[in-house]
Amino acid sequence: MKSKKYSVLIVDDNESYVQRMIDLLGEVEKVSSIQTAGNYNEAFRMLDNKIPDILLLDISLPGKSGINLLQTMQKYKWSSEVIMISNNSGSFYKELCKDYGVRYFLDKTNEFDQVAGIINSYSSN
């Protein structure tokens, strides 16, 4: 049986980090496509057009934050598996994101490499 492949949208304004994630995800067999957005407005336009299976989201973005994007997604009932990857990894943000349905919250500096394992752990259902 062929396993499901996932579309991924990376929302982050740090270009070197985004490139590092593209390189990492390029090695993940379950990833079918990777798109990027550098800010809230760009991400909103992309989500309004097509919801990815997985959203890698930073809290700190130019203009509106990743938290604002989570609120917008909830408002429009846009459903995507969100993995928060941020340097703002304090318990306040972790709890806030959990309230918006985020299951995975990773520290951008030390835990970004766990993304591949998380995606590979997703069920084929």
BELDA-V728694 format. One record per helix or strand of 3 or more residues. SS is the DSSP state (@ for helix, = for strand). FROM is the first residue (numbers start at 1). TO is the last residue. If there is no record, write none. Layout:
SS_FROM_TO + SS_FROM_TO
This chain:
=_6_11 + @_15_25 + =_31_37 + @_40_49 + =_54_57 + @_66_76 + =_81_86 + @_91_99 + =_104_107 + @_112_121
